[in-house]
């Protein structure tokens, strides 16, 4: 496991090595001048403000929705739980496309925070809801027996048990905020990602863009260090059956109306706005915009890439996820950082690194599926790793030890015990990666073989021409393709907790 995790981590270092090489080629004086300038300071302020505003709001919204749907007598809780996951089916830049169509004046930090929260809160809702379903209700009973009020029980007994889920989900959201491009271009909010792409598109200024990429890597390392500190090394698995009963659902009473209002408002903003916008553009375009040869071809290619890339990325992340739970330490944290940092890079930086390497050293691999899948693997390893880590953490290590005591090899013990228990998490991680590939834009544009056009690239080319009507079918097909994956993710998350 360690050797495989080390190999995957080494491959993940390719974009960082690319930035380092470009820095040396640029020269120290030029690199310093490019990093320490007013523009970089402005981008850093924008990025920090975006993280500070979006992540806490996402945590508040996700934990609130998870608590209401999993631990209260909220009417239609199962439906609201599904609606809380459904925004994953709408790509982030389609969220932005919908809001800009509805409110053309929406822009800047406020617009970026609004759309980001609506687009990314399911990444945090899913692990928090899953953790709430798995919690032993005896913890709450013991806290209540000590005289704590329901509010105190939540903050002192339940919330600490959600730390792993909140930290993992928040890290995933934070990395998406660092790497997202399409959303913030449409909302006209400058971040490092938009600036990097602008540099290459306008002047192909490689050194300047790669220096910005270096700052982005530094931001990622800060997030990793903060998440590792907050996560700690506590154990979350339980040995034995414990209290084999569902937790009692609390009566909302006077809070029923505000609880329903929160769920309705979230669904309306995260799902209603994209639905209304797409319906409007499709109606205006009529049947003429449905060119089945183009739309159908893009749909098929996107589906194949999503499934194949999801499986590859999840398999590559399994060794690191196992080490993260079973053998935490400095070496493991270093390997994990190699996995995570690349997820904070915009696709254009990863793509340019692979383009440069393949052109200079492995020309036959230039613009091939092998290079494209390698980019997908590096970009979406964090998605696979977070889900796998949480699933493996719920499988007691004593089962592996018992299997080895019965004559199984360490690999057989992991495969026959831990990985079987973590199978729902493996499926969920594959679906999560497939969702990301379905919506991936910049790396696909630069690395895909000639003739390959996905739904995302076709949508982006049309919206870049302000042809929102012609782009609507591709946006709709992205949503339709993502819906089954989102539903699978929801179902597997519930199966993982025995519901």
DRENDO-1510 file (C-alpha; in Angstrom, 1 decimal, always signed):
<recs>
REC; n; res; u; v; w
REC; 1; UNK; +0.0; +0.0; +0.0 .
REC; 2; UNK; +2.8; +2.4; +0.9 .
REC; 3; UNK; +4.7; +1.8; -2.3 .
REC; 4; UNK; +1.6; +2.4; -4.5 .
REC; 5; UNK; +0.6; +5.5; -2.5 .
REC; 6; UNK; +4.1; +6.8; -2.9 .
REC; 7; UNK; +4.0; +6.2; -6.7 .
REC; 8; UNK; +0.6; +8.0; -7.0 .
REC; 9; UNK; +1.9; +10.9; -4.9 .
REC; 10; UNK; +5.0; +11.2; -7.1 .
REC; 11; UNK; +2.9; +11.4; -10.2 .
REC; 12; UNK; +0.8; +14.1; -8.5 .
REC; 13; UNK; +3.9; +16.2; -8.0 .
REC; 14; UNK; +4.3; +16.6; -11.8 .
REC; 15; UNK; +2.5; +20.0; -12.0 .
REC; 16; UNK; +4.4; +21.3; -9.0 .
REC; 17; UNK; +7.7; +20.2; -10.6 .
REC; 18; UNK; +6.6; +22.0; -13.8 .
REC; 19; UNK; +6.1; +25.2; -11.8 .
REC; 20; UNK; +9.5; +24.8; -10.1 .
REC; 21; UNK; +11.2; +24.2; -13.5 .
REC; 22; UNK; +9.6; +27.3; -15.0 .
REC; 23; UNK; +10.6; +29.3; -12.0 .
REC; 24; UNK; +14.3; +28.4; -12.4 .
REC; 25; UNK; +14.1; +29.0; -16.2 .
REC; 26; UNK; +12.5; +32.4; -15.5 .
REC; 27; UNK; +15.2; +33.5; -13.0 .
REC; 28; UNK; +14.9; +34.4; -9.3 .
REC; 29; UNK; +14.7; +38.1; -9.8 .
REC; 30; UNK; +12.0; +37.9; -12.4 .
REC; 31; UNK; +10.1; +35.4; -10.4 .
REC; 32; UNK; +10.1; +37.6; -7.3 .
REC; 33; UNK; +9.0; +40.6; -9.3 .
REC; 34; UNK; +6.1; +38.6; -10.8 .
REC; 35; UNK; +5.0; +37.3; -7.3 .
REC; 36; UNK; +5.4; +40.4; -5.2 .
REC; 37; UNK; +3.3; +42.8; -7.2 .
REC; 38; UNK; +0.0; +44.7; -6.7 .
REC; 39; UNK; -2.0; +42.4; -8.9 .
REC; 40; UNK; -1.0; +39.3; -6.9 .
REC; 41; UNK; -1.9; +41.0; -3.7 .
REC; 42; UNK; -5.4; +41.9; -5.0 .
REC; 43; UNK; -6.0; +38.3; -6.2 .
REC; 44; UNK; -4.8; +37.0; -2.8 .
REC; 45; UNK; -7.2; +39.3; -1.0 .
REC; 46; UNK; -10.1; +38.2; -3.3 .
REC; 47; UNK; -9.3; +34.6; -2.7 .
REC; 48; UNK; -9.0; +34.8; +1.1 .
REC; 49; UNK; -12.2; +36.8; +1.3 .
REC; 50; UNK; -13.9; +34.2; -0.9 .
REC; 51; UNK; -12.8; +31.4; +1.4 .
REC; 52; UNK; -13.6; +33.2; +4.6 .
REC; 53; UNK; -17.1; +34.1; +3.5 .
REC; 54; UNK; -18.0; +30.9; +1.6 .
REC; 55; UNK; -16.7; +28.1; +3.8 .
REC; 56; UNK; -18.4; +29.2; +7.1 .
REC; 57; UNK; -21.7; +29.8; +5.3 .
REC; 58; UNK; -21.5; +26.4; +3.6 .
REC; 59; UNK; -20.8; +24.7; +7.0 .
REC; 60; UNK; -23.7; +26.5; +8.6 .
REC; 61; UNK; -26.1; +25.7; +5.8 .
REC; 62; UNK; -25.0; +22.1; +5.4 .
REC; 63; UNK; -25.0; +21.2; +9.1 .
REC; 64; UNK; -28.4; +22.8; +9.5 .
REC; 65; UNK; -29.9; +20.9; +6.6 .
REC; 66; UNK; -28.3; +17.6; +7.7 .
REC; 67; UNK; -29.6; +18.0; +11.2 .
REC; 68; UNK; -33.1; +18.8; +10.0 .
REC; 69; UNK; -33.3; +15.9; +7.6 .
REC; 70; UNK; -31.6; +13.3; +9.7 .
REC; 71; UNK; -32.5; +14.1; +13.3 .
REC; 72; UNK; -35.9; +15.9; +13.4 .
REC; 73; UNK; -39.5; +15.2; +12.5 .
REC; 74; UNK; -39.3; +17.4; +9.4 .
REC; 75; UNK; -42.1; +16.4; +7.1 .
REC; 76; UNK; -40.8; +14.8; +3.9 .
REC; 77; UNK; -37.3; +14.5; +5.3 .
REC; 78; UNK; -36.3; +11.9; +2.7 .
REC; 79; UNK; -37.3; +14.2; -0.2 .
REC; 80; UNK; -35.5; +17.2; +1.4 .
REC; 81; UNK; -32.4; +15.1; +1.8 .
REC; 82; UNK; -32.5; +14.2; -1.9 .
REC; 83; UNK; -33.0; +17.8; -2.9 .
REC; 84; UNK; -30.0; +18.8; -0.7 .
REC; 85; UNK; -27.8; +16.5; -2.8 .
REC; 86; UNK; -29.4; +17.4; -6.2 .
REC; 87; UNK; -27.5; +20.6; -6.8 .
REC; 88; UNK; -24.4; +18.4; -7.5 .
REC; 89; UNK; -26.1; +17.6; -10.8 .
REC; 90; UNK; -25.8; +21.2; -11.9 .
REC; 91; UNK; -22.2; +22.2; -12.8 .
REC; 92; UNK; -20.9; +25.3; -11.0 .
REC; 93; UNK; -20.6; +27.3; -14.2 .
REC; 94; UNK; -24.2; +26.4; -15.1 .
REC; 95; UNK; -25.3; +27.8; -11.7 .
REC; 96; UNK; -23.4; +31.0; -12.7 .
REC; 97; UNK; -25.0; +31.0; -16.2 .
REC; 98; UNK; -28.4; +30.7; -14.6 .
REC; 99; UNK; -28.0; +33.5; -12.1 .
REC; 100; UNK; -26.4; +35.8; -14.6 .
REC; 101; UNK; -29.3; +35.2; -17.0 .
REC; 102; UNK; -31.7; +36.0; -14.2 .
REC; 103; UNK; -29.8; +38.9; -12.6 .
REC; 104; UNK; -27.4; +40.4; -15.2 .
REC; 105; UNK; -26.1; +42.9; -12.6 .
REC; 106; UNK; -24.9; +40.1; -10.2 .
REC; 107; UNK; -21.1; +40.2; -9.9 .
REC; 108; UNK; -18.2; +40.6; -7.6 .
REC; 109; UNK; -17.6; +39.0; -4.2 .
REC; 110; UNK; -21.2; +38.9; -3.1 .
REC; 111; UNK; -22.3; +37.1; -6.3 .
REC; 112; UNK; -19.3; +34.7; -6.1 .
REC; 113; UNK; -20.2; +33.8; -2.5 .
REC; 114; UNK; -23.9; +33.3; -3.3 .
REC; 115; UNK; -23.3; +31.0; -6.3 .
REC; 116; UNK; -20.4; +29.2; -4.6 .
REC; 117; UNK; -22.5; +28.3; -1.5 .
REC; 118; UNK; -25.4; +27.1; -3.7 .
REC; 119; UNK; -23.1; +25.1; -6.0 .
REC; 120; UNK; -20.8; +23.5; -3.4 .
REC; 121; UNK; -22.8; +23.0; -0.1 .
REC; 122; UNK; -23.7; +19.3; -1.1 .
REC; 123; UNK; -20.1; +18.4; -0.8 .
REC; 124; UNK; -20.3; +19.2; +2.9 .
REC; 125; UNK; -23.9; +18.1; +3.4 .
REC; 126; UNK; -23.2; +14.5; +2.3 .
REC; 127; UNK; -20.5; +13.6; +4.8 .
REC; 128; UNK; -22.2; +15.4; +7.7 .
REC; 129; UNK; -25.6; +13.7; +7.0 .
REC; 130; UNK; -23.8; +10.3; +6.7 .
REC; 131; UNK; -22.0; +10.8; +10.0 .
REC; 132; UNK; -25.2; +11.9; +11.8 .
REC; 133; UNK; -26.9; +8.6; +10.6 .
REC; 134; UNK; -24.0; +6.6; +12.0 .
REC; 135; UNK; -23.8; +8.2; +15.4 .
REC; 136; UNK; -24.5; +6.0; +18.4 .
REC; 137; UNK; -27.7; +7.5; +20.0 .
REC; 138; UNK; -26.3; +6.4; +23.4 .
REC; 139; UNK; -23.9; +9.4; +23.2 .
REC; 140; UNK; -26.9; +11.8; +23.2 .
REC; 141; UNK; -28.6; +9.8; +25.9 .
REC; 142; UNK; -25.6; +9.9; +28.2 .
REC; 143; UNK; -25.2; +13.7; +27.7 .
REC; 144; UNK; -28.8; +14.3; +28.4 .
REC; 145; UNK; -28.7; +12.2; +31.5 .
REC; 146; UNK; -26.0; +14.5; +32.8 .
REC; 147; UNK; -28.5; +17.4; +32.7 .
REC; 148; UNK; -27.5; +19.0; +29.5 .
REC; 149; UNK; -30.1; +20.8; +27.5 .
REC; 150; UNK; -30.8; +19.8; +23.9 .
REC; 151; UNK; -28.8; +22.7; +22.6 .
REC; 152; UNK; -25.9; +21.8; +24.9 .
REC; 153; UNK; -26.1; +18.1; +23.8 .
REC; 154; UNK; -25.7; +19.2; +20.2 .
REC; 155; UNK; -22.7; +21.5; +20.7 .
REC; 156; UNK; -20.9; +19.4; +23.3 .
REC; 157; UNK; -21.7; +15.8; +22.3 .
REC; 158; UNK; -22.9; +15.7; +18.7 .
REC; 159; UNK; -20.9; +18.4; +16.9 .
REC; 160; UNK; -17.5; +17.1; +18.1 .
REC; 161; UNK; -18.4; +13.8; +16.5 .
REC; 162; UNK; -19.0; +15.5; +13.2 .
REC; 163; UNK; -15.5; +17.0; +13.1 .
REC; 164; UNK; -14.0; +14.5; +10.6 .
REC; 165; UNK; -16.9; +15.0; +8.2 .
REC; 166; UNK; -16.9; +18.8; +8.5 .
REC; 167; UNK; -13.2; +19.1; +8.1 .
REC; 168; UNK; -13.1; +16.8; +5.1 .
REC; 169; UNK; -16.1; +18.5; +3.4 .
REC; 170; UNK; -14.8; +22.0; +4.1 .
REC; 171; UNK; -11.4; +21.1; +2.7 .
REC; 172; UNK; -13.1; +19.8; -0.5 .
REC; 173; UNK; -15.1; +23.0; -0.8 .
REC; 174; UNK; -12.1; +25.2; -0.1 .
REC; 175; UNK; -10.1; +23.4; -2.8 .
REC; 176; UNK; -12.9; +23.9; -5.3 .
REC; 177; UNK; -13.0; +27.6; -4.5 .
REC; 178; UNK; -9.3; +27.8; -5.3 .
REC; 179; UNK; -9.5; +25.9; -8.6 .
REC; 180; UNK; -12.9; +27.0; -10.0 .
REC; 181; UNK; -12.7; +29.0; -13.2 .
REC; 182; UNK; -15.9; +29.1; -15.2 .
REC; 183; UNK; -18.2; +30.2; -12.3 .
REC; 184; UNK; -16.1; +33.3; -11.4 .
REC; 185; UNK; -15.5; +34.3; -15.0 .
REC; 186; UNK; -19.2; +34.6; -15.6 .
REC; 187; UNK; -19.8; +36.4; -12.3 .
REC; 188; UNK; -16.9; +38.7; -13.1 .
REC; 189; UNK; -14.9; +38.1; -9.9 .
REC; 190; UNK; -11.1; +37.8; -10.2 .
REC; 191; UNK; -9.3; +34.9; -8.5 .
REC; 192; UNK; -6.0; +33.2; -9.1 .
REC; 193; UNK; -7.6; +30.7; -11.4 .
REC; 194; UNK; -9.3; +33.3; -13.7 .
REC; 195; UNK; -6.0; +35.3; -13.7 .
REC; 196; UNK; -4.0; +32.3; -14.8 .
REC; 197; UNK; -6.3; +31.4; -17.6 .
REC; 198; UNK; -6.4; +35.1; -18.7 .
REC; 199; UNK; -2.6; +35.2; -18.8 .
REC; 200; UNK; -2.4; +32.2; -21.2 .
REC; 201; UNK; -5.3; +33.2; -23.3 .
REC; 202; UNK; -4.4; +36.9; -23.8 .
REC; 203; UNK; -0.6; +36.9; -24.0 .
REC; 204; UNK; +0.4; +33.3; -23.4 .
REC; 205; UNK; +2.5; +34.6; -20.5 .
REC; 206; UNK; +3.8; +31.3; -19.2 .
REC; 207; UNK; +6.2; +32.6; -16.4 .
REC; 208; UNK; +3.6; +35.0; -14.9 .
REC; 209; UNK; +0.8; +32.4; -15.0 .
REC; 210; UNK; +3.0; +29.8; -13.4 .
REC; 211; UNK; +4.1; +32.1; -10.7 .
REC; 212; UNK; +0.4; +32.6; -9.9 .
REC; 213; UNK; +0.1; +28.9; -9.9 .
REC; 214; UNK; +2.9; +28.7; -7.3 .
REC; 215; UNK; +1.0; +31.1; -5.0 .
REC; 216; UNK; -2.1; +29.0; -5.5 .
REC; 217; UNK; -0.2; +25.9; -4.4 .
REC; 218; UNK; +0.9; +27.8; -1.3 .
REC; 219; UNK; -2.8; +28.6; -0.5 .
REC; 220; UNK; -3.6; +24.9; -0.8 .
REC; 221; UNK; -0.9; +24.0; +1.6 .
REC; 222; UNK; -2.3; +26.4; +4.1 .
REC; 223; UNK; -5.7; +24.8; +3.8 .
REC; 224; UNK; -4.2; +21.3; +4.2 .
REC; 225; UNK; -2.3; +22.3; +7.3 .
REC; 226; UNK; -5.4; +23.9; +8.8 .
REC; 227; UNK; -7.5; +20.8; +8.0 .
REC; 228; UNK; -4.9; +18.4; +9.4 .
REC; 229; UNK; -4.7; +20.5; +12.7 .
REC; 230; UNK; -8.5; +20.7; +13.1 .
REC; 231; UNK; -9.1; +17.0; +12.2 .
REC; 232; UNK; -6.7; +15.5; +14.8 .
REC; 233; UNK; -6.1; +11.8; +15.2 .
REC; 234; UNK; -9.2; +10.7; +17.1 .
REC; 235; UNK; -10.8; +7.4; +16.4 .
REC; 236; UNK; -14.3; +7.4; +15.1 .
REC; 237; UNK; -15.0; +3.7; +14.6 .
REC; 238; UNK; -17.1; +1.8; +17.1 .
REC; 239; UNK; -16.4; -1.8; +18.2 .
REC; 240; UNK; -19.5; -4.0; +18.7 .
REC; 241; UNK; -23.1; -3.4; +17.9 .
REC; 242; UNK; -23.6; -0.7; +20.5 .
REC; 243; UNK; -27.1; +0.6; +20.6 .
REC; 244; UNK; -28.5; -1.0; +17.5 .
REC; 245; UNK; -31.4; +1.4; +17.1 .
REC; 246; UNK; -32.1; +4.6; +15.2 .
REC; 247; UNK; -31.8; +7.9; +17.0 .
REC; 248; UNK; -35.0; +9.5; +18.2 .
REC; 249; UNK; -36.1; +12.3; +15.9 .
REC; 250; UNK; -36.7; +15.5; +17.8 .
REC; 251; UNK; -39.9; +17.4; +17.5 .
REC; 252; UNK; -39.5; +20.8; +15.8 .
REC; 253; UNK; -42.6; +22.4; +17.4 .
REC; 254; UNK; -42.5; +26.1; +16.8 .
REC; 255; UNK; -39.4; +25.7; +14.6 .
REC; 256; UNK; -41.3; +23.7; +12.0 .
REC; 257; UNK; -42.1; +26.7; +9.8 .
REC; 258; UNK; -38.5; +28.2; +9.8 .
REC; 259; UNK; -37.1; +24.7; +9.1 .
REC; 260; UNK; -39.4; +24.2; +6.2 .
REC; 261; UNK; -38.7; +27.7; +5.0 .
REC; 262; UNK; -34.9; +27.0; +5.0 .
REC; 263; UNK; -35.3; +23.8; +3.0 .
REC; 264; UNK; -37.7; +25.4; +0.5 .
REC; 265; UNK; -35.5; +28.5; +0.1 .
REC; 266; UNK; -32.4; +26.3; -0.5 .
REC; 267; UNK; -34.1; +24.1; -3.1 .
REC; 268; UNK; -35.5; +27.2; -4.8 .
REC; 269; UNK; -32.2; +29.0; -5.1 .
REC; 270; UNK; -30.0; +26.0; -5.9 .
REC; 271; UNK; -32.4; +24.1; -8.2 .
REC; 272; UNK; -35.3; +26.4; -9.0 .
REC; 273; UNK; -33.2; +29.2; -10.6 .
REC; 274; UNK; -31.2; +26.9; -12.9 .
REC; 275; UNK; -34.4; +25.0; -13.9 .
REC; 276; UNK; -36.3; +28.3; -14.7 .
REC; 277; UNK; -33.4; +29.7; -16.6 .
REC; 278; UNK; -32.8; +26.6; -18.7 .
REC; 279; UNK; -36.5; +26.3; -19.4 .
REC; 280; UNK; -36.7; +29.8; -20.6 .
REC; 281; UNK; -33.7; +29.5; -23.0 .
REC; 282; UNK; -34.9; +26.2; -24.3 .
REC; 283; UNK; -38.4; +27.7; -25.0 .
REC; 284; UNK; -36.9; +30.7; -26.8 .
REC; 285; UNK; -34.7; +28.4; -28.9 .
REC; 286; UNK; -37.4; +25.9; -29.9 .
REC; 287; UNK; -36.7; +22.7; -31.7 .
REC; 288; UNK; -34.1; +24.3; -34.0 .
REC; 289; UNK; -31.4; +24.3; -31.3 .
REC; 290; UNK; -31.6; +20.5; -30.8 .
REC; 291; UNK; -29.0; +19.2; -33.2 .
REC; 292; UNK; -29.0; +15.6; -32.2 .
REC; 293; UNK; -25.8; +14.7; -34.1 .
REC; 294; UNK; -23.8; +17.3; -32.1 .
REC; 295; UNK; -25.6; +17.0; -28.7 .
REC; 296; UNK; -25.8; +13.2; -28.9 .
REC; 297; UNK; -22.1; +12.9; -29.8 .
REC; 298; UNK; -21.0; +15.2; -26.9 .
REC; 299; UNK; -23.3; +13.3; -24.5 .
REC; 300; UNK; -21.8; +9.9; -25.4 .
REC; 301; UNK; -18.2; +11.1; -25.2 .
REC; 302; UNK; -18.8; +12.7; -21.8 .
REC; 303; UNK; -20.4; +9.6; -20.4 .
REC; 304; UNK; -17.5; +7.3; -21.4 .
REC; 305; UNK; -14.9; +9.7; -20.1 .
REC; 306; UNK; -16.8; +10.2; -16.8 .
REC; 307; UNK; -17.2; +6.5; -16.0 .
REC; 308; UNK; -13.7; +5.4; -17.0 .
REC; 309; UNK; -12.0; +8.4; -15.3 .
REC; 310; UNK; -14.1; +7.9; -12.1 .
REC; 311; UNK; -13.0; +4.3; -11.8 .
REC; 312; UNK; -9.3; +5.1; -12.4 .
REC; 313; UNK; -9.2; +7.9; -9.9 .
REC; 314; UNK; -10.9; +6.0; -7.2 .
REC; 315; UNK; -8.7; +2.9; -7.6 .
REC; 316; UNK; -5.6; +5.2; -7.5 .
REC; 317; UNK; -6.8; +6.8; -4.2 .
REC; 318; UNK; -7.5; +3.6; -2.3 .
REC; 319; UNK; -3.9; +3.1; -1.0 .
REC; 320; UNK; -3.7; +6.6; +0.3 .
REC; 321; UNK; -7.1; +6.5; +1.9 .
REC; 322; UNK; -6.1; +3.3; +3.7 .
REC; 323; UNK; -2.8; +4.8; +4.9 .
REC; 324; UNK; -4.5; +8.0; +6.1 .
REC; 325; UNK; -6.7; +6.0; +8.5 .
REC; 326; UNK; -4.6; +3.0; +9.4 .
REC; 327; UNK; -1.1; +4.5; +9.5 .
REC; 328; UNK; -1.2; +8.2; +10.2 .
REC; 329; UNK; +2.1; +9.9; +10.5 .
REC; 330; UNK; +4.4; +12.4; +8.9 .
REC; 331; UNK; +5.1; +10.3; +5.8 .
REC; 332; UNK; +1.4; +9.7; +5.4 .
REC; 333; UNK; +0.6; +13.4; +5.7 .
REC; 334; UNK; +3.3; +14.2; +3.1 .
REC; 335; UNK; +1.7; +11.7; +0.7 .
REC; 336; UNK; -1.7; +13.1; +1.4 .
REC; 337; UNK; -0.6; +16.6; +0.8 .
REC; 338; UNK; +0.7; +15.5; -2.6 .
REC; 339; UNK; -2.8; +14.2; -3.4 .
REC; 340; UNK; -4.6; +17.3; -2.2 .
REC; 341; UNK; -2.5; +20.1; -3.5 .
REC; 342; UNK; -3.1; +19.2; -7.1 .
REC; 343; UNK; -6.8; +19.5; -6.6 .
REC; 344; UNK; -6.4; +23.2; -5.8 .
REC; 345; UNK; -4.8; +23.9; -9.2 .
REC; 346; UNK; -6.9; +25.0; -12.0 .
REC; 347; UNK; -7.2; +22.5; -14.8 .
REC; 348; UNK; -5.2; +24.8; -17.1 .
REC; 349; UNK; -2.0; +24.5; -15.0 .
REC; 350; UNK; -2.3; +20.7; -14.8 .
REC; 351; UNK; -3.0; +20.6; -18.5 .
REC; 352; UNK; -0.1; +22.9; -19.4 .
REC; 353; UNK; +2.3; +20.8; -17.3 .
REC; 354; UNK; +1.2; +17.7; -19.1 .
REC; 355; UNK; +1.4; +19.4; -22.5 .
REC; 356; UNK; +4.9; +20.6; -21.9 .
REC; 357; UNK; +6.1; +17.2; -20.6 .
REC; 358; UNK; +4.5; +15.2; -23.4 .
REC; 359; UNK; +5.7; +17.5; -26.1 .
REC; 360; UNK; +9.3; +17.6; -24.8 .
REC; 361; UNK; +9.7; +14.0; -23.6 .
REC; 362; UNK; +6.8; +11.8; -24.6 .
REC; 363; UNK; +5.5; +13.2; -27.9 .
REC; 364; UNK; +3.4; +10.1; -28.8 .
REC; 365; UNK; +1.3; +10.7; -25.7 .
REC; 366; UNK; +0.5; +14.3; -26.7 .
REC; 367; UNK; -3.3; +14.8; -26.9 .
REC; 368; UNK; -4.1; +11.2; -26.2 .
REC; 369; UNK; -6.7; +9.6; -23.8 .
REC; 370; UNK; -3.8; +8.4; -21.6 .
REC; 371; UNK; -2.7; +12.0; -20.9 .
REC; 372; UNK; -6.3; +13.2; -20.5 .
REC; 373; UNK; -7.1; +10.5; -17.9 .
REC; 374; UNK; -3.9; +11.2; -16.1 .
REC; 375; UNK; -5.1; +14.8; -15.8 .
REC; 376; UNK; -8.5; +13.7; -14.5 .
REC; 377; UNK; -6.8; +11.5; -12.0 .
REC; 378; UNK; -4.7; +14.3; -10.6 .
REC; 379; UNK; -7.5; +16.8; -10.6 .
REC; 380; UNK; -10.1; +14.6; -8.8 .
REC; 381; UNK; -8.0; +12.5; -6.4 .
REC; 382; UNK; -9.2; +14.7; -3.5 .
REC; 383; UNK; -12.8; +13.9; -4.2 .
REC; 384; UNK; -12.1; +10.2; -4.2 .
REC; 385; UNK; -9.8; +10.4; -1.2 .
REC; 386; UNK; -12.3; +12.3; +1.1 .
REC; 387; UNK; -15.1; +9.8; +0.6 .
REC; 388; UNK; -12.8; +6.7; +0.8 .
REC; 389; UNK; -11.1; +8.0; +4.0 .
REC; 390; UNK; -14.4; +8.5; +5.8 .
REC; 391; UNK; -15.7; +5.0; +4.8 .
REC; 392; UNK; -12.5; +3.2; +5.8 .
REC; 393; UNK; -12.5; +5.1; +9.1 .
REC; 394; UNK; -15.8; +3.5; +10.0 .
REC; 395; UNK; -14.3; +0.0; +9.5 .
REC; 396; UNK; -12.6; -1.2; +12.7 .
REC; 397; UNK; -9.0; -2.2; +12.3 .
REC; 398; UNK; -9.6; -5.2; +14.6 .
REC; 399; UNK; -11.4; -6.9; +11.7 .
REC; 400; UNK; -8.2; -6.8; +9.6 .
REC; 401; UNK; -6.2; -8.1; +12.5 .
REC; 402; UNK; -8.6; -11.0; +13.0 .
REC; 403; UNK; -8.4; -11.9; +9.3 .
REC; 404; UNK; -4.6; -11.9; +9.4 .
REC; 405; UNK; -4.8; -14.1; +12.6 .
REC; 406; UNK; -6.8; -16.6; +10.5 .
REC; 407; UNK; -4.1; -16.8; +7.9 .
REC; 408; UNK; -4.9; -14.1; +5.5 .
REC; 409; UNK; -2.2; -11.9; +4.0 .
REC; 410; UNK; -2.3; -8.2; +4.8 .
REC; 411; UNK; -3.6; -7.5; +1.3 .
REC; 412; UNK; -6.3; -10.2; +1.5 .
REC; 413; UNK; -7.3; -8.9; +4.9 .
REC; 414; UNK; -7.8; -5.4; +3.7 .
REC; 415; UNK; -9.6; -6.6; +0.5 .
REC; 416; UNK; -11.9; -9.1; +2.3 .
REC; 417; UNK; -12.8; -7.0; +5.3 .
REC; 418; UNK; -12.2; -3.3; +5.1 .
REC; 419; UNK; -12.8; -2.8; +1.4 .
REC; 420; UNK; -16.1; -4.8; +1.6 .
REC; 421; UNK; -17.3; -2.6; +4.4 .
REC; 422; UNK; -16.1; +0.5; +2.5 .
REC; 423; UNK; -17.7; -0.7; -0.8 .
REC; 424; UNK; -20.6; +1.9; -0.6 .
REC; 425; UNK; -18.0; +4.6; -0.1 .
REC; 426; UNK; -16.0; +3.4; -3.1 .
REC; 427; UNK; -19.1; +3.6; -5.3 .
REC; 428; UNK; -19.9; +7.0; -3.9 .
REC; 429; UNK; -16.4; +8.3; -4.6 .
REC; 430; UNK; -16.5; +6.9; -8.1 .
REC; 431; UNK; -19.8; +8.8; -8.7 .
REC; 432; UNK; -18.3; +11.9; -7.2 .
REC; 433; UNK; -15.3; +11.8; -9.5 .
REC; 434; UNK; -17.5; +11.1; -12.5 .
REC; 435; UNK; -19.6; +14.1; -11.6 .
REC; 436; UNK; -16.4; +16.2; -11.7 .
REC; 437; UNK; -15.3; +14.9; -15.0 .
REC; 438; UNK; -18.7; +15.5; -16.5 .
REC; 439; UNK; -18.3; +19.2; -15.7 .
REC; 440; UNK; -14.5; +19.6; -16.2 .
REC; 441; UNK; -13.7; +22.2; -18.7 .
REC; 442; UNK; -10.1; +23.6; -19.1 .
REC; 443; UNK; -8.1; +20.4; -19.0 .
REC; 444; UNK; -10.5; +18.7; -21.4 .
REC; 445; UNK; -10.2; +21.7; -23.8 .
REC; 446; UNK; -6.4; +21.4; -23.9 .
REC; 447; UNK; -5.7; +17.7; -23.6 .
REC; 448; UNK; -8.5; +15.9; -25.4 .
REC; 449; UNK; -7.7; +14.2; -28.7 .
REC; 450; UNK; -8.8; +15.8; -31.9 .
REC; 451; UNK; -12.5; +15.4; -32.5 .
REC; 452; UNK; -13.4; +14.9; -28.8 .
REC; 453; UNK; -16.0; +17.4; -27.6 .
REC; 454; UNK; -17.7; +17.0; -24.3 .
REC; 455; UNK; -20.9; +18.7; -23.1 .
REC; 456; UNK; -18.9; +21.1; -21.0 .
REC; 457; UNK; -16.6; +22.2; -23.8 .
REC; 458; UNK; -19.4; +22.7; -26.2 .
REC; 459; UNK; -21.4; +24.7; -23.6 .
REC; 460; UNK; -18.5; +26.9; -22.9 .
REC; 461; UNK; -17.7; +27.7; -26.5 .
REC; 462; UNK; -21.3; +28.8; -27.1 .
REC; 463; UNK; -21.6; +30.9; -23.9 .
REC; 464; UNK; -18.3; +32.5; -24.7 .
REC; 465; UNK; -20.0; +33.7; -27.9 .
REC; 466; UNK; -23.0; +34.9; -25.7 .
REC; 467; UNK; -25.2; +32.4; -27.5 .
REC; 468; UNK; -27.0; +31.4; -24.4 .
REC; 469; UNK; -29.9; +29.9; -26.4 .
REC; 470; UNK; -27.7; +27.4; -28.3 .
REC; 471; UNK; -25.8; +26.6; -25.1 .
REC; 472; UNK; -29.0; +25.6; -23.2 .
REC; 473; UNK; -29.3; +22.0; -24.7 .
REC; 474; UNK; -25.7; +21.2; -23.6 .
REC; 475; UNK; -26.4; +22.6; -20.1 .
REC; 476; UNK; -29.5; +20.5; -19.9 .
REC; 477; UNK; -27.8; +17.3; -21.0 .
REC; 478; UNK; -25.0; +17.9; -18.4 .
REC; 479; UNK; -27.7; +18.1; -15.7 .
REC; 480; UNK; -29.5; +15.0; -17.0 .
REC; 481; UNK; -26.2; +13.0; -17.2 .
REC; 482; UNK; -25.3; +14.1; -13.7 .
REC; 483; UNK; -28.7; +13.3; -12.1 .
REC; 484; UNK; -28.2; +9.5; -12.0 .
REC; 485; UNK; -24.7; +9.9; -10.6 .
REC; 486; UNK; -26.1; +12.3; -8.0 .
REC; 487; UNK; -28.9; +9.9; -7.1 .
REC; 488; UNK; -26.4; +7.0; -6.9 .
REC; 489; UNK; -24.2; +9.1; -4.6 .
REC; 490; UNK; -27.2; +9.8; -2.4 .
REC; 491; UNK; -28.3; +6.1; -2.3 .
REC; 492; UNK; -24.8; +4.8; -1.5 .
REC; 493; UNK; -24.4; +7.4; +1.2 .
REC; 494; UNK; -27.5; +6.0; +2.9 .
REC; 495; UNK; -26.5; +2.4; +2.3 .
REC; 496; UNK; -23.1; +3.1; +3.9 .
REC; 497; UNK; -25.0; +3.9; +7.1 .
REC; 498; UNK; -27.4; +1.0; +6.8 .
REC; 499; UNK; -30.5; +3.0; +5.7 .
</recs>
